[in-house]
Every structure is written in structure tokens, then in C-alpha cells.
Amino acid sequence: MQQQLEILEKSFLEEIKAVSKKEEIEAIRIKYFGRKGLVPSLLEKIGQMPREQRPEWGKKLNELKSRLLEALQEREKEILAEASAFLSSSFSSFSFFDPTLPGRPIQSGTLHPISIALKKIFEIFKRIGFTLEEGPEIESEYNNFDALNIPLGHPARNEQDTFYLKEKVLLKDNSPGKLLLRPQTSPVQVRVMKNKKPPIRIIAPGRCYRRDEIDATHSIVFYQLEGLVVDKGISLADLKGTLEYFFRELLGSQLQFRFRPHYFPFTEPSFEVDGAVHSLEGKAVKWLELCGCGMVHPKVFLNVGIDPEIYSGFAFGFGIERYLMVAHKVPDLRLFTENDIRFLKHLSPSF
């Protein structure tokens, strides 16, 4: 054992004398003191020795370990001092400064494409009397599901689809249920209907979260915008007219529309809205999904304290990134979160 300790110390000192970079110091540290390094392996051997010999050799090995670590630290300090001296001597050789040289340009930033899109959307809805409402990204299970007529056992409430945070936590509005990251901005509609009397005409934008596989068209974080109108005598014709006006202002006056029957727990009847531009003669029309919508379900009104015999309303929602992908032919959803300055500068002027 004594011979092994001497060989270990000799090889260690030879190696640290030869190093000249901080990275090489770290490699030696791992080689000798890492989890599977030479010093720990010797400690394991001491554990296999006779009981009466272990204290003596354990003490010797610990003393050796201290000496080696001290030598390693000293060599590291020497390398840093040598590097500092080199930099000082390099800078001292530049003894002049030319004040007539042009300065380095400072790149100016721009708003993110999503922020620009939201601003444009706000302006359109403001013209027809909508106001802006926001809510917390951490929501209760009641506001997010129960109040919206999404029952227990619905796939959307599964933990594979929703980020749950804690059990039985009450928010400021005392809404019951688990705490979660909202998978939609619909809870903002619930909060508004519980705290304001009709007439209501709002849009609710914000960030949403869902457990999803990240690929070119899906993400765990995305932006959504929902709208809600509640008043006496609101009909499906009001919903249709509002959406046609909005999307034609956003995407162009030549936009064609198609309303397809669909199912949502919180609206009845419910629809998916598709849009397309006029096709060239002889070519098929290419329809693209724009949003989901419908008339507010009577059960939702009852859950928030609004009489469905007196009031009616409609709601709609769509993803901001999906709109940008369609409008500006963006091939991959992930580009919006990678913060590549080339992409952001290329897309922003197109607004």
C-alpha cells in the first residue's frame, strides 16, 4: 500500500507540472478525485484491509489527499496568474487610440411578432365595442373546468393534458379545486361573468399551457385569444357577423367563410370556422381552420349566476401563433420561442 501511495503522488505531481490550461486542471481533478477517481479507489481498498490496519492507512491516504488538493489549487492559481499577466502585456502593446474611427453600431430591437399581432387584433375589436380583460395564468380547477360545463372524467381534465400544481388550494376568489396552469383563457370569461353584470363584450388574450409533444405545430406554451358577448337578444347571427367582420379586417376582405357543426362542452350550438381566399378558376379552394365558437351553454350561465332565460351570448377562441403561421407562411411553431433575431427581424416588417 505504501508503494501505491508513493507512485500515486509522484504521477500526480508530474501531471500538474505539465498542465497549462484551466481545463486541464479540471481533467486532473476528475481523474484523481472524481467519483471513480484514483484516490476514491484506494479508499475502497482500505475498506478491504484487516480492521486493525485501516486507521493507519486511512490517515495516511487522507493526508496524501490533502497534499494533492493543495498542490492542485496552487497550480490553478499559477495558471490564472500567468494568463492575467499575458493579457496585461498584450493590451499594453496598444499604446494609441484613434478617436476618428467610426463607433460600433448598436442594433435596435423590435416588438415580438406575437405582440404586434395582438396589438392589431385589439385595434380591430376595439372598433366594435370590445374591451380587454386579463386573468391569472395559475387557475383553479373550478374556473377552468367545472364552471365551463366540463365534467369530471373529461379528457381535458386528465393529468396527461393539464399541468396540475397543488391539491385543494383556494385562490383569492375562493374558487375550489386543484391549482393548475390554465390550458385556455376561458377562465377569464368565468371571472368576468361572476363579477360583472351584462351587457358584456370582452376579449381575453394570454399565455396558456398544455402537456403536449413539442413539434412543428404543437407546444406546451402558446398564446390564445378568446371573446365573449353576453346581452339580451344575442343570436347566432351576431356571432357570425362579428367573426366575419373581424377575420376580414385581419386577413383581407376577400376571405370566404364556412361554419361547420362541432362540439364544445361550454357552447351549444358549437361551430368550427374555416376560411379561404377566392381560388383561381379550375383550382380547388383550400380551407383553413380559423377558430372555434358557439352560443354560451345555459349551464355555464347558471354556474356564474346569469339567468339564461333573460340573457344569451356567444364565445369564440383561436391561437395567435396559428394565425401567424397561416398569415405569414411560418413553417414551424418553435420559431416563435427560439428568439432567433434573424427570424424576428424578417417577420416583424411584414406587419
N, C-alpha and C positions, 0 to 999 in steps of 0.2 A: 504493500500500500504506500509506503514511504517513497518508493521509486516512482510510482504513478503520480504522486503529488508533485515530485520534482520535475518530471517530464512535462506535466500539465503547465506548471508555472513557467518553465523555460520556453515552451512553444507559444504561450500567451504573450510573453514579453517580446519575443521576436516578431510576432504578428503586429502588435500595436506600434512597434517602431517603424514598420514598413508602410503603415497607412498614411494617407494624405488628405482624405475627404471625410466629411461628417457621415456620409452614407456608409463608408467602410467601417467606421466606428460602430455603427448600429448593427452591421452584419456580424462583427465580432461579439457584440453583446448578446445577440441571439444564439450564436454558436456555443458560447461558454455558459451563459446564464439563462437561456430560454427554457421553456418547459421540458424540452427534450435535449437540453444542452449537456456539455461535458461535466460541469460541476454537479447538477442535479443527479446525473447518472452515477457519480461517485457516492453521493449521499445515499442512493438506493443500495449500493454495495455495502456501505457501513451498516445498514439495517440488517444485512445478512451475516454479519460477523458475530462471533461469540459475544454474549451480553457484557462480559467484563471488559472487553476491548472497545466497545462502542463509544464510551465517553471520551477516551483519549483521542481516538481518530476523528470523532465528530468535532472536537475542539480544534484539532489541527486543520481540518478541512474548512471550518468556519473562519479561522484566522487567515488561511490562504485566500478564501473568497473575498474577505475584506481588503486584503492587499491588492488583489487583482482589480477589484472595482475601483479602488483608489487610483491605481495606475491608469485605468481606463478613463477616468474622469480628468486626470491631469493631461493625458494625451489629447482629449477632446478640447480642453481649454487651449492647448498649444496650437491646435489646428485652427480654432476660431481666431486666435491672435494673429497667426500667420496670414489668414485671409483678410483680416481687417487692415493689417499693415500693407498688404498688396493693393487693396482698394485705395488706401490713402496715398500711396506713391503714384498710383495711376492717375488720380484726379489732380494731383499737384503738378503733373506734367502739362495740364491745360492751363496755361498762365494768361490767356487772353479771353475776352468776351466781346463779341461784335454786336452792339445794340441795333445795328441797321438790318439784321436778319429778320425775316417775317416770323411772327409768332405761330405757334401750332394752333390749327383751327379747333374750336370746341363744337362738337356735334350737338345739334339741337334735337330734342326728343319730340314725340308726338303722342296724342291720345291713343290708347289701345283700340283696335277695330271694334271690340265689343262695346266700349264706352261711346264711340262715335255712333254705332248702330242704335244704342239705347237712346241717345240724345235725339236722333232723327225720329225714332218711334214715339218718344214723349211729345215732340212737337206736333206730330200728326194727331194723336189722341187729344191733346190739349185743345185743338180746333173744334172738336165736337163735345167738349164739356167734361172730359175725364180728368180726374185728379190722381196724383201719385200717392201710393201707400206702400209702406215697407214694414217688415216684421223680422223677428229674430231667426237666425239660422238654426238655433237649437230650439226644438219644439217639443210639445207633449204629444203623446200617442192619441189623446182625445181630439185635440185640434187638427191633427194631421189625418186621422182615420175615422174615429167614431162620429164626430160631428159632420163628416162628409159622407156618411152612409156607407162607409167601407167596413164591413163586418169582420169579426174575428174569424180567422181561417182564410181570409182573402190572401192570394199570393203576394200582394204588395206589402203585407204586414210581416211576411216571413223574414227572419234574420238574414237570409241569403240575399235579400233585396234592400234591406234597410239597415243603416248604421245606428244601433241602439247604444245608449251611453250608460244609463243607470236605471235601477228599478225604483218605482214609486217615489218619484221626485215631483214636488209641486212647483210650478212656475209662479210668477207674480200674479197671473190671472187665475191662479188656483185650479187650473185645468188638470184633471187626473191622468194617470197612465205613466208609462215609461218615458224617459227622456231620450230623444233621438235627434239626429241631423236630418232636417227636413228633406224628403226626396222630391218635393214640389213646392211651389209658392202658394198653393191653395189654402194653407192655414192662415195666410194674411186675410183672405176673404172671410174666413170664420171670425177672426178677431174684429174685423170692421163691422160685420153684421151683428155681433154681440154688443158692440159699443156705440153704434150709430143707428139712428132710425132712417128708414127710406124717406126720400129717394137717395139711392147710392149709385155712383158711377165712377169706378176706380180702375186703375191698372196697378199691378203688383209685380215688379221685377225683382230678381235676386238670384243668388247662388243656391244651387241645390246639390244633393249628394245621394248617390245610389251605389250599391255594391254591383259592379259591372266589370266585365272584361274590357281592358283598355285596348282599343284598336283604332282604325281609321275613322270609325263612325260612332264609337262609344267611349265614355269616360266616367270616372267616379265623381267628377265635379263638372258642373255645367251651369249655364245661365238660362233661366226660364222667365217668361213674362206671361202673366195671366190677367184677364179682365173680368169685371163683374158689373152688371147693371141690375138694380132692383127698384121697382116702382109699380104703381098701379097701371094695369093695362099693357104691360110689356109682352110682346108676342115674338113668334119665330121670325116674322118679317123684320122686326127691329134688329134681331141678331144678324140676319142675312145682309141687311143694308149696311150695318156697322162694319162687318168684316169685309164686304166688297169694297166699301169706301177706303178702309184702312189699307188693304193689300194693294189696291190700285194706286194709291198715293205712294206706297212704299216700293212697289215693283214695276209700276207702269200702267198706264190707262188701258192698254190692250189686253190685260190679263183676263183669261176666261176662268170660270168657276164651276166646280162640281161638288155638291153636297152628298156624301154617302152615309146612309144609316150606320150607326155604330153603337157601342155600349160603354157607358161610364156609370159608376155607382152614384155619382153626385149630380147627374143631369138626366132628364127624361122629357122629351126625346133627346138623343145624342147623335152627333154627326162628326165625321172627318171631312175636312175641307181640302180639296185639291185645286191646284191652279195650273194654268198652261197659257202660253202665248199663242197667237194665231199661227198655224202651221202653213208652210208653203204648199202650193197646190200639188197634190199627189203624195204628200208625206203625212204620216200618221202624227196625231197630236200627242206630245209627251206630257203626261200629267205628273205633277209633283205634289206630295203631301205638304200642306201649309200649316194646319193646326187642327186641334180637336175642340169641340164646342157642344153646347146644348142648353136647354132650358133648365134652370135650377130645380132640383128634385124637391118636392114638397117636404120630405123628411129632413132635408138639410135646413129648410126654413124653420121647421118645428124645433130642431136641435139648437137653433140660435135665437129662438124667441120671436120669430116673424110669422104672422098669420098667412098661410098660403091661400086662404080664401079671399084675402084682400090684395095681397101683393104677388107679383110674378117677376121673373128675372131670367137673365141668361149669363153664361160664363164661357170663357174660351182661354186657350193657352197654347204657347208654342215655344220652341227652343231658339235662343238668339244665335248660337253657333250654327245650327242647322240652316237658319235663314241666310247667314253669311256664306255658308258653303254653296248654297243654291245660287244666290245672287252674284257671287264673285268667283264661282267655279274653284273653290278651295278643295283640294283632294283629300286632306287629312285633318281630322278634328284636333289632333295633338299639336298642330302648328300654333293654335291659339294660346297654348300654355307653355311652349318651349322658349318664348321670349327671344327668338332669333330676330335681331334688328333688321336683317335683310327682308324677312317676310313682313314685319310690321310696317316698314317704310314703303314696301311695294304695295301693300293693301290699303293703307290709310289714304293716299291721294285719290283712290278710286271712288271715294265717297263724294 
